[in-house]
């Protein structure tokens, strides 16, 4: 029983972290967001809503500066103020911003948003359990090894989620008559559009696949869809 204690403690820690993280995230978003009101974007989200047989797609602006989109665990879709400012400045088009919304809808529809919250808690639990176990056999470096293993797993899961959300967005944009062109052109702009002044890695690019790989994956889907569109 004593040998299982670190694992049981890690599981309990994961559950507590999940509850706390979900509560804190919801409270933060409620306090710092408001519904997006933009006629051009609404026309595009209405087209996507019809493609999904939904009455409407609500999008909120999250009042933070980094350029990013966000799908909350409760299913809400957010665009950051920083991203919306770039749109208003003409650096990204309405169709490109709509592709971000479609991507975040993919995270919700595929269960990534809720799973990521659970994954985050699970990663912390795994990190804690590994640190306890490895620390006994490798004093001094066990903690570092545990952190490295947990981070590698998290990055791999995140990249897979991004590919899946890209595929969902591509299908939705195609069905809505918007097409995948804005999705691909936005990817090409991301390095410049999201570049932070401090030289840190842009929020959009953290644990995301390479831009060229994402575009290639979408183009591969377009090739597979081409015969179906002709029939």
N, C-alpha and C positions, 0 to 999 in steps of 0.2 A: 504493500500500500504506500509506503514511504517513497518508493521509486516512482510512483505515479503522481505524487503530490505536485511536482513542477508542472506537469501537463494539465492537471485539474485546475491549478491556479491560473495557468495561461488561458484556459477556456473561459473561466469566470471573468478574467480580466478582459477578454475579447468581447464578451456579452456586455459588460459594463461600459466599455469604450464605445461600442456600437450605439447603445442607448444615448450616451452623452453626446457623441458626435452628431447623431441625427437631430437631437434637440438643439444643440448649439448652432448647427448649420441652418436649420429652419428659422431660428430666432434672428440670426444675422441677416438672412435674406429678407425676412419680413421688415426688418428695421431699415434696410438700405436699398430698397427697390421700389419701383412703381411701374405701372403698365406702359408699354411702349405704344405711342400714338404717332404713326407715320403713314400717310395715305399710300405711298408707293409700296412700302413693305407690307401693309395690310392687304393690298391687292394680290401680292404674291403669296402670302400666308393663306389667304382665302382660296386660292387655286390649289394649294397643297391640302387644305382642309377638305375641299370637295373630292380630291383624289383619295382621301382617307375616309370619306363618308363621315366627317366630323362637322359639327355646326360652326366651329371656328378654332383657330389655334392662338392661344394667348401667349404673348411674349412679354417679359418684363425686362427693364433695364436695371442692372445691378450697379450701384454707384461706386465703382472702383476704377482706377486708371488703367490697369493692364488690359491688353487686347485679348479677349477670350470669349468663349461661349460656355454655358454651363447648363447641365441637366441635373436638377435637384433630385434627391431620393424620392420626394413626393410626386414627381412627374412634371414639375414646373420647368419652363424653359427660360433661360436668361441670356441676355447679351450685355456685356459690360459697357459702362459709359465710355471707356476708352475705345472700344470697337465702334460704337455708334458715332463717336466724334470723328473717327477716321472715315466713316461712311458720309457724314455730313460735309466733310472737307473734300469729298470726291476721290479719296484714295481707294475706296472699294465701292462697288456698285450695289444697288438694291438687290439684284439677282445674286451677287456674291454673298451678301449678308444673308439672303434667304437660304443659300446652300449651307451656311453655318447652322441656321435654325433646323434645317432638314437633318443635318448630322446629329444635332442634339436630340431631336425627336427619335433618331435611331437608337441612341443610348437608352432612352426611356423605353421604347418599344421592345428592345432586346434584353431589358432587365439589367443593363450595365450600371445604371445610376445607383440602384439599391445594392447591387452586388459589390460595387466599388467601395461603398461605405462599409459593407461587411468585410470585404477583402482588407481594407485599411485596418480594421480592428483585428482581423485574423493575422495580418502581417505583424502587427505589434505583439500579438500573443505569441506567434511563432518566434519572433525575434527574442522575446523574453525567455521562452522555453529553451531555445537553442543556446542562448547566453548562459543559462543555468547549467545546462548539460555540458556544453563545450568548455565552460569555465572550470569545471572540475578536472577535465583532462588536459586542457591547454590554458593554464592560468596566465592572465595578461593579454592573450590574443584571442581568446574564445569569444569575447564580446564583439571584436572587430569582424571575425569570421561570420558570426551570426547576423550582424548588420549587412554584410556583403551578400550573403545568401538570400536574405529577405528582400533586399533591394533588387537583385537580379530577377527574382520571381515576380515582383511587382511590376517591373519594367516589361517583362515578357507578356504578362496578362494585359497590361495597358495597351501595348501595341496591337495585340490581337483584337481588343475591343475597338480600337480606332479603325482598323480595316473593316470590321463588321459594320460599324456605324457609317463609314464611307459608302459601303455597298448599299445599305438601306437608303441613304440620302440620294445616291445615284438613281436608284429605282424610283423613288418618290419624285424627284425632280423631273425625271423622264415622263412619268405618268401625268404629272401636272402640266406638262408642256413647256417647262422652263429649260430642261436639258441639263447635261452635265458640264457644258462649257464653262459656266460661272464657277462651278466647283473646282475645276482644274485651274482656271486663271487665278482664283484666290489662293490655291496652294502655291502657285508660282510667286505670289506677292508676299507670302507669310514671313519670310526671312526679313524683308524690309519693313513691312507693316507692323510687326510685333517687336522689332528691335528695341530693347530698353536702353536708356541713357547710361546706365551703370555698367553695361557690358555683360550683364548676367544673361543666362539662357532665357529666351522668351517663354512666357507661361504656356503659350499654345504648343510649343515644341517639346516640352518636358515629357519624356517617356512616350513620344509619338514616333511613328515610322518616318523614314526619310521622305521628303516631299516627292522626289522622283519615283520612289517605290509606290507611293499612294496614287500618283497619276497613272503609273503603269498598270496598277491593279484596276483602276476605273476603265482604262482603255481596253484592257483584256475583257472586261464585262461587256463593253460596247460591241466588241467583236463577236462575242457569243450571242448577243441580242440581235445583231444585224439580220440574220436569216429569219428570225421570228417576225421582225417588223416588215419584211418583204412579203410574207405570206398573208 
